[in-house]
Amino acid sequence: LRKVEIFPDGRMLYADPDVEFEETGLSTMPFPPLEKIAADPESELEVISKAEFEKIWAMATA
């Protein structure tokens, strides 16, 4: 499990089971349905491929 959060100012925060960067961490709660997250006006969802995630992960953790 890994997570990258990308903010409007360009910051990228990340987490995996071993590392929590700044205030970003992995949740112990189950992930809510994508529809519920998409309904939140503070969130923006975009489905990406595994390859695209790997590129973003590499940028965030560099």
ABEGO torsion letter per residue (X at the ends): XBBBBBBAAGBBBBBBAABBBEABBBBABBBBBAAAAAABAABBBBBBBAAAAAAAAAAAAX
